[in-house]
Amino acid sequence: MKITNISDEFELEFYLKIVDFFQKENANSETQEIWKNKSIIELMDLLKKTQNYKFVANALIVLLSLFENEPPDLYTNKGNNINKISDEDKKLLISELKNEFLPN
């Protein structure tokens, strides 16, 4: 028998569990990685039982946002600020992009 609904109380408890573990200052990186992976497995088991994609997806987003070292957007902090590029370099960049993408 598949559980189709997860109570709001269960969801809140799961999110609180994630935040509580994140706030532990004495957990080393290995312990955090093991806990994170066990939590992901728990979520996948829960998904199989409940088919509640929305909750599992949101819980995964919270979990990965807190415990991953990579920024959520891989392009955050990459590239050059357009306001710091000289006008000459901007013109060169635009010219190169036009040559690359527009038909001759």
N, CA, C and O atoms as a GROMACS GRO file, in nm:
protein
  416
    1MET      N    1   0.084  -0.119   0.000
    1MET     CA    2   0.000   0.000   0.000
    1MET      C    3   0.089   0.125   0.000
    1MET      O    4   0.181   0.136   0.080
    2LYS      N    5   0.059   0.217  -0.090
    2LYS     CA    6   0.139   0.340  -0.098
    2LYS      C    7   0.072   0.451  -0.020
    2LYS      O    8  -0.049   0.470  -0.027
    3ILE      N    9   0.153   0.523   0.053
    3ILE     CA   10   0.104   0.641   0.124
    3ILE      C   11   0.097   0.752   0.021
    3ILE      O   12   0.194   0.776  -0.051
    4THR      N   13  -0.014   0.820   0.013
    4THR     CA   14  -0.027   0.924  -0.089
    4THR      C   15  -0.011   1.065  -0.034
    4THR      O   16   0.019   1.157  -0.109
    5ASN      N   17  -0.029   1.082   0.094
    5ASN     CA   18  -0.017   1.216   0.153
    5ASN      C   19   0.084   1.215   0.266
    5ASN      O   20   0.092   1.120   0.344
    6ILE      N   21   0.159   1.322   0.273
    6ILE     CA   22   0.250   1.344   0.385
    6ILE      C   23   0.193   1.463   0.460
    6ILE      O   24   0.161   1.565   0.400
    7SER      N   25   0.181   1.449   0.590
    7SER     CA   26   0.122   1.557   0.668
    7SER      C   27   0.215   1.677   0.673
    7SER      O   28   0.337   1.665   0.657
    8ASP      N   29   0.156   1.794   0.696
    8ASP     CA   30   0.234   1.917   0.710
    8ASP      C   31   0.330   1.905   0.827
    8ASP      O   32   0.441   1.958   0.824
    9GLU      N   33   0.285   1.835   0.931
    9GLU     CA   34   0.370   1.818   1.050
    9GLU      C   35   0.493   1.734   1.016
    9GLU      O   36   0.604   1.765   1.062
   10PHE      N   37   0.475   1.630   0.936
   10PHE     CA   38   0.588   1.547   0.895
   10PHE      C   39   0.687   1.629   0.813
   10PHE      O   40   0.808   1.622   0.835
   11GLU      N   41   0.634   1.708   0.718
   11GLU     CA   42   0.722   1.791   0.635
   11GLU      C   43   0.802   1.889   0.720
   11GLU      O   44   0.922   1.904   0.701
   12LEU      N   45   0.734   1.955   0.814
   12LEU     CA   46   0.802   2.049   0.903
   12LEU      C   47   0.910   1.980   0.983
   12LEU      O   48   1.020   2.033   0.996
   13GLU      N   49   0.881   1.862   1.036
   13GLU     CA   50   0.980   1.788   1.113
   13GLU      C   51   1.100   1.752   1.027
   13GLU      O   52   1.214   1.757   1.074
   14PHE      N   53   1.077   1.715   0.903
   14PHE     CA   54   1.188   1.679   0.814
   14PHE      C   55   1.276   1.800   0.786
   14PHE      O   56   1.399   1.791   0.792
   15TYR      N   57   1.213   1.914   0.756
   15TYR     CA   58   1.291   2.036   0.732
   15TYR      C   59   1.368   2.078   0.858
   15TYR      O   60   1.483   2.120   0.849
   16LEU      N   61   1.306   2.066   0.973
   16LEU     CA   62   1.372   2.101   1.099
   16LEU      C   63   1.491   2.010   1.125
   16LEU      O   64   1.594   2.054   1.177
   17LYS      N   65   1.477   1.883   1.089
   17LYS     CA   66   1.587   1.788   1.105
   17LYS      C   67   1.706   1.832   1.020
   17LYS      O   68   1.821   1.826   1.065
   18ILE      N   69   1.680   1.877   0.899
   18ILE     CA   70   1.787   1.924   0.810
   18ILE      C   71   1.855   2.047   0.870
   18ILE      O   72   1.978   2.053   0.878
   19VAL      N   73   1.775   2.143   0.912
   19VAL     CA   74   1.831   2.268   0.965
   19VAL      C   75   1.906   2.243   1.096
   19VAL      O   76   2.012   2.300   1.119
   20ASP      N   77   1.851   2.158   1.182
   20ASP     CA   78   1.918   2.127   1.309
   20ASP      C   79   2.055   2.066   1.286
   20ASP      O   80   2.152   2.104   1.351
   21PHE      N   81   2.063   1.972   1.192
   21PHE     CA   82   2.193   1.910   1.166
   21PHE      C   83   2.289   2.012   1.105
   21PHE      O   84   2.407   2.012   1.138
   22PHE      N   85   2.239   2.097   1.018
   22PHE     CA   86   2.323   2.199   0.954
   22PHE      C   87   2.383   2.292   1.059
   22PHE      O   88   2.497   2.338   1.043
   23GLN      N   89   2.308   2.321   1.165
   23GLN     CA   90   2.355   2.415   1.266
   23GLN      C   91   2.455   2.352   1.364
   23GLN      O   92   2.517   2.424   1.443
   24LYS      N   93   2.471   2.221   1.361
   24LYS     CA   94   2.569   2.157   1.449
   24LYS      C   95   2.708   2.203   1.410
   24LYS      O   96   2.751   2.186   1.296
   25GLU      N   97   2.777   2.261   1.504
   25GLU     CA   98   2.910   2.313   1.474
   25GLU      C   99   3.017   2.205   1.486
   25GLU      O  100   3.125   2.218   1.427
   26ASN      N  101   2.988   2.098   1.559
   26ASN     CA  102   3.091   1.998   1.583
   26ASN      C  103   3.094   1.886   1.479
   26ASN      O  104   3.177   1.796   1.489
   27ALA      N  105   3.006   1.890   1.381
   27ALA     CA  106   3.004   1.786   1.279
   27ALA      C  107   3.113   1.814   1.175
   27ALA      O  108   3.115   1.920   1.113
   28ASN      N  109   3.203   1.717   1.158
   28ASN     CA  110   3.309   1.736   1.058
   28ASN      C  111   3.254   1.709   0.918
   28ASN      O  112   3.141   1.663   0.903
   29SER      N  113   3.334   1.736   0.817
   29SER     CA  114   3.286   1.726   0.679
   29SER      C  115   3.248   1.582   0.642
   29SER      O  116   3.154   1.561   0.565
   30GLU      N  117   3.320   1.484   0.694
   30GLU     CA  118   3.288   1.344   0.664
   30GLU      C  119   3.153   1.306   0.725
   30GLU      O  120   3.071   1.241   0.660
   31THR      N  121   3.130   1.346   0.849
   31THR     CA  122   3.002   1.319   0.914
   31THR      C  123   2.888   1.387   0.840
   31THR      O  124   2.782   1.328   0.821
   32GLN      N  125   2.909   1.511   0.798
   32GLN     CA  126   2.807   1.583   0.722
   32GLN      C  127   2.776   1.513   0.591
   32GLN      O  128   2.659   1.501   0.554
   33GLU      N  129   2.879   1.467   0.521
   33GLU     CA  130   2.858   1.400   0.393
   33GLU      C  131   2.779   1.271   0.411
   33GLU      O  132   2.688   1.242   0.333
   34ILE      N  133   2.813   1.193   0.512
   34ILE     CA  134   2.740   1.069   0.540
   34ILE      C  135   2.596   1.099   0.575
   34ILE      O  136   2.505   1.033   0.526
   35TRP      N  137   2.574   1.199   0.660
   35TRP     CA  138   2.437   1.235   0.700
   35TRP      C  139   2.357   1.282   0.580
   35TRP      O  140   2.241   1.244   0.562
   36LYS      N  141   2.419   1.366   0.496
   36LYS     CA  142   2.351   1.417   0.377
   36LYS      C  143   2.310   1.302   0.286
   36LYS      O  144   2.197   1.298   0.237
   37ASN      N  145   2.402   1.208   0.262
   37ASN     CA  146   2.372   1.096   0.173
   37ASN      C  147   2.263   1.005   0.229
   37ASN      O  148   2.178   0.957   0.154
   38LYS      N  149   2.264   0.982   0.360
   38LYS     CA  150   2.158   0.903   0.423
   38LYS      C  151   2.023   0.975   0.410
   38LYS      O  152   1.920   0.911   0.389
   39SER      N  153   2.024   1.106   0.422
   39SER     CA  154   1.901   1.183   0.409
   39SER      C  155   1.847   1.177   0.266
   39SER      O  156   1.726   1.169   0.246
   40ILE      N  157   1.936   1.179   0.169
   40ILE     CA  158   1.894   1.167   0.029
   40ILE      C  159   1.832   1.029   0.004
   40ILE      O  160   1.730   1.018  -0.063
   41ILE      N  161   1.894   0.926   0.059
   41ILE     CA  162   1.838   0.790   0.046
   41ILE      C  163   1.701   0.783   0.112
   41ILE      O  164   1.608   0.724   0.056
   42GLU      N  165   1.689   0.844   0.229
   42GLU     CA  166   1.560   0.847   0.299
   42GLU      C  167   1.454   0.917   0.213
   42GLU      O  168   1.339   0.871   0.206
   43LEU      N  169   1.492   1.026   0.150
   43LEU     CA  170   1.397   1.097   0.063
   43LEU      C  171   1.357   1.013  -0.059
   43LEU      O  172   1.241   1.015  -0.100
   44MET      N  173   1.452   0.940  -0.115
   44MET     CA  174   1.420   0.856  -0.230
   44MET      C  175   1.325   0.742  -0.189
   44MET      O  176   1.233   0.709  -0.263
   45ASP      N  177   1.348   0.684  -0.072
   45ASP     CA  178   1.256   0.582  -0.020
   45ASP      C  179   1.118   0.640   0.003
   45ASP      O  180   1.016   0.578  -0.028
   46LEU      N  181   1.115   0.761   0.057
   46LEU     CA  182   0.989   0.829   0.082
   46LEU      C  183   0.915   0.857  -0.049
   46LEU      O  184   0.793   0.843  -0.056
   47LEU      N  185   0.989   0.896  -0.150
   47LEU     CA  186   0.929   0.922  -0.282
   47LEU      C  187   0.866   0.794  -0.338
   47LEU      O  188   0.755   0.797  -0.392
   48LYS      N  189   0.937   0.684  -0.323
   48LYS     CA  190   0.885   0.556  -0.372
   48LYS      C  191   0.753   0.520  -0.302
   48LYS      O  192   0.661   0.468  -0.365
   49LYS      N  193   0.746   0.548  -0.171
   49LYS     CA  194   0.626   0.512  -0.093
   49LYS      C  195   0.510   0.609  -0.115
   49LYS      O  196   0.394   0.568  -0.118
   50THR      N  197   0.541   0.738  -0.131
   50THR     CA  198   0.435   0.839  -0.131
   50THR      C  199   0.404   0.900  -0.267
   50THR      O  200   0.294   0.950  -0.288
   51GLN      N  201   0.500   0.896  -0.358
   51GLN     CA  202   0.487   0.962  -0.487
   51GLN      C  203   0.468   1.114  -0.472
   51GLN      O  204   0.412   1.179  -0.560
   52ASN      N  205   0.514   1.169  -0.361
   52ASN     CA  206   0.500   1.312  -0.335
   52ASN      C  207   0.624   1.384  -0.389
   52ASN      O  208   0.718   1.415  -0.315
   53TYR      N  209   0.623   1.410  -0.520
   53TYR     CA  210   0.739   1.469  -0.587
   53TYR      C  211   0.769   1.610  -0.537
   53TYR      O  212   0.886   1.648  -0.523
   54LYS      N  213   0.665   1.687  -0.511
   54LYS     CA  214   0.684   1.826  -0.469
   54LYS      C  215   0.762   1.834  -0.338
   54LYS      O  216   0.859   1.910  -0.328
   55PHE      N  217   0.721   1.758  -0.238
   55PHE     CA  218   0.790   1.762  -0.109
   55PHE      C  219   0.934   1.714  -0.124
   55PHE      O  220   1.027   1.778  -0.074
   56VAL      N  221   0.953   1.601  -0.192
   56VAL     CA  222   1.088   1.545  -0.206
   56VAL      C  223   1.179   1.641  -0.282
   56VAL      O  224   1.294   1.660  -0.243
   57ALA      N  225   1.129   1.702  -0.388
   57ALA     CA  226   1.210   1.797  -0.464
   57ALA      C  227   1.248   1.917  -0.378
   57ALA      O  228   1.364   1.960  -0.379
   58ASN      N  229   1.153   1.971  -0.304
   58ASN     CA  230   1.182   2.086  -0.218
   58ASN      C  231   1.280   2.050  -0.106
   58ASN      O  232   1.368   2.128  -0.073
   59ALA      N  233   1.263   1.931  -0.049
   59ALA     CA  234   1.354   1.888   0.058
   59ALA      C  235   1.495   1.868   0.003
   59ALA      O  236   1.594   1.902   0.069
   60LEU      N  237   1.506   1.814  -0.118
   60LEU     CA  238   1.637   1.798  -0.181
   60LEU      C  239   1.703   1.933  -0.208
   60LEU      O  240   1.823   1.949  -0.189
   61ILE      N  241   1.624   2.029  -0.252
   61ILE     CA  242   1.678   2.163  -0.277
   61ILE      C  243   1.734   2.223  -0.148
   61ILE      O  244   1.843   2.279  -0.147
   62VAL      N  245   1.658   2.212  -0.040
   62VAL     CA  246   1.705   2.265   0.090
   62VAL      C  247   1.831   2.192   0.133
   62VAL      O  248   1.928   2.255   0.174
   63LEU      N  249   1.829   2.062   0.124
   63LEU     CA  250   1.943   1.980   0.167
   63LEU      C  251   2.069   2.015   0.088
   63LEU      O  252   2.175   2.037   0.147
   64LEU      N  253   2.058   2.019  -0.042
   64LEU     CA  254   2.175   2.047  -0.125
   64LEU      C  255   2.220   2.192  -0.114
   64LEU      O  256   2.340   2.220  -0.121
   65SER      N  257   2.126   2.283  -0.096
   65SER     CA  258   2.164   2.424  -0.081
   65SER      C  259   2.247   2.447   0.044
   65SER      O  260   2.339   2.528   0.045
   66LEU      N  261   2.214   2.374   0.150
   66LEU     CA  262   2.285   2.394   0.276
   66LEU      C  263   2.418   2.318   0.282
   66LEU      O  264   2.514   2.366   0.342
   67PHE      N  265   2.425   2.201   0.220
   67PHE     CA  266   2.541   2.115   0.241
   67PHE      C  267   2.637   2.105   0.124
   67PHE      O  268   2.742   2.043   0.138
   68GLU      N  269   2.606   2.163   0.011
   68GLU     CA  270   2.698   2.158  -0.102
   68GLU      C  271   2.790   2.279  -0.098
   68GLU      O  272   2.749   2.389  -0.061
   69ASN      N  273   2.916   2.259  -0.137
   69ASN     CA  274   3.012   2.368  -0.140
   69ASN      C  275   3.000   2.452  -0.267
   69ASN      O  276   3.043   2.568  -0.270
   70GLU      N  277   2.942   2.394  -0.370
   70GLU     CA  278   2.923   2.467  -0.495
   70GLU      C  279   2.806   2.562  -0.483
   70GLU      O  280   2.708   2.530  -0.415
   71PRO      N  281   2.813   2.677  -0.546
   71PRO     CA  282   2.696   2.766  -0.544
   71PRO      C  283   2.582   2.702  -0.622
   71PRO      O  284   2.607   2.623  -0.712
   72PRO      N  285   2.457   2.735  -0.588
   72PRO     CA  286   2.344   2.673  -0.658
   72PRO      C  287   2.344   2.700  -0.807
   72PRO      O  288   2.300   2.616  -0.885
   73ASP      N  289   2.393   2.816  -0.848
   73ASP     CA  290   2.404   2.850  -0.989
   73ASP      C  291   2.552   2.846  -1.024
   73ASP      O  292   2.631   2.926  -0.973
   74LEU      N  293   2.591   2.754  -1.110
   74LEU     CA  294   2.733   2.738  -1.141
   74LEU      C  295   2.794   2.861  -1.205
   74LEU      O  296   2.917   2.875  -1.208
   75TYR      N  297   2.712   2.951  -1.256
   75TYR     CA  298   2.765   3.071  -1.319
   75TYR      C  299   2.772   3.189  -1.223
   75TYR      O  300   2.814   3.298  -1.262
   76THR      N  301   2.731   3.169  -1.098
   76THR     CA  302   2.746   3.273  -0.998
   76THR      C  303   2.896   3.296  -0.978
   76THR      O  304   2.973   3.201  -0.971
   77ASN      N  305   2.934   3.419  -0.971
   77ASN     CA  306   3.074   3.457  -0.945
   77ASN      C  307   3.170   3.416  -1.058
   77ASN      O  308   3.291   3.410  -1.036
   78LYS      N  309   3.120   3.388  -1.175
   78LYS     CA  310   3.207   3.354  -1.287
   78LYS      C  311   3.193   3.461  -1.393
   78LYS      O  312   3.090   3.528  -1.402
   79GLY      N  313   3.295   3.478  -1.470
   79GLY     CA  314   3.290   3.575  -1.577
   79GLY      C  315   3.335   3.712  -1.530
   79GLY      O  316   3.385   3.729  -1.419
   80ASN      N  317   3.314   3.809  -1.616
   80ASN     CA  318   3.356   3.946  -1.585
   80ASN      C  319   3.234   4.036  -1.576
   80ASN      O  320   3.137   4.021  -1.650
   81ASN      N  321   3.241   4.130  -1.484
   81ASN     CA  322   3.135   4.229  -1.469
   81ASN      C  323   3.138   4.319  -1.592
   81ASN      O  324   3.240   4.380  -1.622
   82ILE      N  325   3.027   4.327  -1.663
   82ILE     CA  326   3.020   4.404  -1.787
   82ILE      C  327   3.052   4.552  -1.764
   82ILE      O  328   3.100   4.620  -1.855
   83ASN      N  329   3.025   4.601  -1.644
   83ASN     CA  330   3.053   4.742  -1.615
   83ASN      C  331   3.201   4.770  -1.596
   83ASN      O  332   3.243   4.886  -1.596
   84LYS      N  333   3.281   4.666  -1.580
   84LYS     CA  334   3.424   4.684  -1.559
   84LYS      C  335   3.505   4.661  -1.687
   84LYS      O  336   3.628   4.671  -1.686
   85ILE      N  337   3.437   4.630  -1.795
   85ILE     CA  338   3.504   4.607  -1.923
   85ILE      C  339   3.511   4.741  -1.998
   85ILE      O  340   3.414   4.817  -2.000
   86SER      N  341   3.625   4.768  -2.057
   86SER     CA  342   3.641   4.894  -2.131
   86SER      C  343   3.551   4.896  -2.253
   86SER      O  344   3.510   4.791  -2.302
   87ASP      N  345   3.519   5.016  -2.302
   87ASP     CA  346   3.432   5.030  -2.420
   87ASP      C  347   3.494   4.960  -2.541
   87ASP      O  348   3.422   4.900  -2.621
   88GLU      N  349   3.625   4.969  -2.555
   88GLU     CA  350   3.693   4.905  -2.667
   88GLU      C  351   3.675   4.752  -2.661
   88GLU      O  352   3.648   4.688  -2.762
   89ASP      N  353   3.690   4.695  -2.540
   89ASP     CA  354   3.672   4.551  -2.524
   89ASP      C  355   3.527   4.510  -2.546
   89ASP      O  356   3.500   4.402  -2.598
   90LYS      N  357   3.433   4.595  -2.506
   90LYS     CA  358   3.290   4.565  -2.530
   90LYS      C  359   3.263   4.558  -2.680
   90LYS      O  360   3.194   4.466  -2.726
   91LYS      N  361   3.317   4.654  -2.756
   91LYS     CA  362   3.296   4.655  -2.900
   91LYS      C  363   3.358   4.531  -2.964
   91LYS      O  364   3.298   4.471  -3.053
   92LEU      N  365   3.476   4.493  -2.920
   92LEU     CA  366   3.542   4.373  -2.972
   92LEU      C  367   3.459   4.248  -2.940
   92LEU      O  368   3.443   4.162  -3.025
   93LEU      N  369   3.408   4.239  -2.819
   93LEU     CA  370   3.326   4.125  -2.779
   93LEU      C  371   3.199   4.116  -2.862
   93LEU      O  372   3.162   4.008  -2.908
   94ILE      N  373   3.132   4.228  -2.882
   94ILE     CA  374   3.010   4.230  -2.963
   94ILE      C  375   3.041   4.189  -3.106
   94ILE      O  376   2.965   4.114  -3.168
   95SER      N  377   3.151   4.238  -3.159
   95SER     CA  378   3.191   4.202  -3.295
   95SER      C  379   3.216   4.052  -3.306
   95SER      O  380   3.172   3.988  -3.402
   96GLU      N  381   3.286   3.996  -3.211
   96GLU     CA  382   3.315   3.852  -3.212
   96GLU      C  383   3.186   3.770  -3.201
   96GLU      O  384   3.171   3.669  -3.269
   97LEU      N  385   3.093   3.815  -3.116
   97LEU     CA  386   2.966   3.744  -3.102
   97LEU      C  387   2.885   3.751  -3.231
   97LEU      O  388   2.823   3.652  -3.271
   98LYS      N  389   2.886   3.866  -3.297
   98LYS     CA  390   2.814   3.879  -3.424
   98LYS      C  391   2.874   3.784  -3.528
   98LYS      O  392   2.801   3.718  -3.601
   99ASN      N  393   3.006   3.778  -3.534
   99ASN     CA  394   3.072   3.689  -3.631
   99ASN      C  395   3.038   3.543  -3.601
   99ASN      O  396   3.024   3.462  -3.693
  100GLU      N  397   3.026   3.511  -3.478
  100GLU     CA  398   2.998   3.373  -3.436
  100GLU      C  399   2.855   3.330  -3.463
  100GLU      O  400   2.830   3.218  -3.507
  101PHE      N  401   2.761   3.420  -3.438
  101PHE     CA  402   2.620   3.379  -3.438
  101PHE      C  403   2.537   3.432  -3.554
  101PHE      O  404   2.432   3.376  -3.584
  102LEU      N  405   2.580   3.536  -3.619
  102LEU     CA  406   2.500   3.592  -3.729
  102LEU      C  407   2.556   3.543  -3.862
  102LEU      O  408   2.678   3.531  -3.879
  103PRO      N  409   2.466   3.514  -3.958
  103PRO     CA  410   2.515   3.468  -4.091
  103PRO      C  411   2.591   3.581  -4.159
  103PRO      O  412   2.560   3.699  -4.142
  104ASN      N  413   2.689   3.541  -4.238
  104ASN     CA  414   2.771   3.640  -4.310
  104ASN      C  415   2.697   3.699  -4.425
  104ASN      O  416   2.751   3.784  -4.496
   0.00000   0.00000   0.00000
